[in-house]
Amino acid sequence: MELYGRYFRTYRKLFFFAVFFVFLETMVDLLQPTLMARIIDDGIRRGEVSRVLQLGGLMLGATALGAGFAALRNILASRVSQRFGQELREDLFRQTLYLGEGEADALGSGSLVTRLTNDTAQCMQFANGMMRIFFKAPITALGSVILAFLLSPQLSLVLFLLLLVVGVLITLSMRLSYTRFAWVQKAMDQLNAKVQEYLLGIRLVKTYGRHETEREKFEGVNGELEKRSMASQRVIAWFSPLLTLTLSLGIALVLYLGSYMFSRGEIEVGKIAAYISYMTQILSSIIMITNIFNTFVRTKASSARILEVLDSPGEAQTKGESLGQALKVLAFDEVSFAYPAGSGVPALKKVTFTLAAGETLAVIGSTGSGKSTLSWLLLRFYEPSDGCITLNGQDIQTLDPGEIRQRIALAPQKPQLFSGTVRENIAWGRPDAPAKDEEWAARTAMAEEFILKMPKGYDSPLRQGGVNLSGGQKQRISIARALAKRGEILILDDATSALDALTEAKVRSALRRIFPKPMTFLITQRVSTAMGADRILVLEEGSVAGWGTHGELLKSCAIYRELYDSQIGLEEKSYGE
Ligand SMILES: Nc1ncnc2c1ncn2[C@@H]1O[C@H](COP(=O)(O)OP(=O)(O)OP(=O)(O)O)[C@@H](O)[C@H]1O
């Protein structure tokens, strides 16, 4: 399988050692029935106790040796499969981090979690099995067939007929299993997506009293998983006993033929017993081989899903030129864009504007008008369908996305905090930032006051997602993180929406005093936030509805005037009356 081929080089030595021990163990196992036949025919039947003891001792010694080989291959198999699993998870996680936004949208986070957990576990299990039983079973089966044939070519006619039937059964079971297991994986994706959704929205579920509805939805996907798993298990449930039955029929036939041959003096009892013993070994090996095939088809489905992620082009390969110099001017030139996984309606239509270093642009518009989309395109998470975005006149498609992102500091609409201290969260975008920069960032974001009230100040721990903070506190730490990065472009995407008007005004005035001043995007729905900016871009259903200063827009843009009247103007008028 392709996936194993990629990792084989690293583990080939340990792998071959494990397989070597499996081989030795199998050889010892194969010796046993022949030794037994000799104990019966040369020892018991002739009444030679010393021969029985001698051969019995040999058999015992061989068993102990086999056990030693088994322990060694177990140790090696565990080590190789665990290391392989660790490396695979790391590679998969790294690739997941570099997936293009369109690719990640298409795969879905639930499916990515299944691939990182269940699918890697499946591949690990297969790697482990390969070194434990996968080689042992076919060698035992083949060795037993050869030794059985050498014992009695006549009885082996039954054996070959049986093997033919068994081969057909295994092929059939493999075909049925593969499609069924792919359905199981999809159901597992849906289950993981549901669990994630519920865990993220747990407070909302409680507030809206949606426990029952959510539980029912979970039961729905859980039931589907059970149904599909059962369908795949049913194949195994039928095929294993069918195989046992076929082989038991074979053994019965051999016993019948053997007794006939014995009565004619053509075979000894010990040989019949050894032949049956080989047949039992063939039976258990074939059952093992069926399990191997079942695991193989599951692993094939899992490894295909893992390879889909590992081989997705991602962003890592889209290296570009370096901008080199300091950023002077940014321009959107007739930029249009529709989300690949969206409804097809463009989120942006021929958007054009220019912004110089140190200037602040407020982007205002109703929800869904395309404000955040501007920043996703600038960050190169998606590519414009038409038009271009330039930095210092250079199309960003030709530039290195890593470098562009290095120059941008973003405080997103939904603040995202991580488990760690307050300081670690602020310095997350620039871990080498001096402590004074982190504290400056916290002060500018009006976060220092509440941070210092926390039990350990900047070293206070934050829990996953910052659940021990209020919405406004999370937003302020998120702004501080963006400031501490000291990017040439600062994007505050509705980043002050949870702050009270006074705190927000303080943050705005602190932002004006930053030196050197970054090129700033203030994405907002509030006119009070936008009006102090050097320029304001008004978006309406993805198109530019207005561009200018607050004063200019009040005169020239009906939508802006409407927003102003609804949020501020009418209040002022009513105060005036
Ligand atoms: N990942 C996505 N896949 C498909 N469509 C999307 C995606 N993200 C946004 N959209 C669509 O693109 C349009 C613009 O979204 P965008 O997030 O830019 O709006 P916005 O102005 O920032 O809204 P808000 O103020 O509510 O945050 C919306 O119609 C939205 O449904």
The ligand as a Gaussian input file, in Angstrom:
#p B3LYP/6-31G(d) Opt

LIG

0 1
 N      -16.567000      29.699000       4.283000
 C      -17.603000      30.161000       3.565000
 N      -18.161000      29.367000       2.645000
 C      -19.192000      29.792000       1.887000
 N      -19.751000      31.026000       1.994000
 C      -19.243000      31.871000       2.893000
 C      -18.144000      31.476000       3.743000
 N      -17.853000      32.532000       4.536000
 C      -18.716000      33.524000       4.223000
 N      -19.542000      33.128000       3.243000
 C      -20.582000      33.966000       2.576000
 O      -19.963000      35.108000       2.041000
 C      -20.722000      36.279000       2.264000
 C      -19.864000      37.364000       2.936000
 O      -19.462000      36.894000       4.222000
 P      -18.556000      37.755000       5.207000
 O      -18.210000      36.881000       6.350000
 O      -17.475000      38.374000       4.441000
 O      -19.600000      38.888000       5.656000
 P      -19.416000      40.029000       6.729000
 O      -19.764000      41.292000       6.054000
 O      -18.082000      39.945000       7.380000
 O      -20.562000      39.643000       7.740000
 P      -20.654000      39.852000       9.318000
 O      -20.697000      41.312000       9.586000
 O      -21.939000      39.192000       9.641000
 O      -19.474000      39.176000       9.897000
 C      -21.921000      35.850000       3.079000
 O      -23.020000      35.774000       2.207000
 C      -21.571000      34.481000       3.595000
 O      -22.706000      33.662000       3.617000

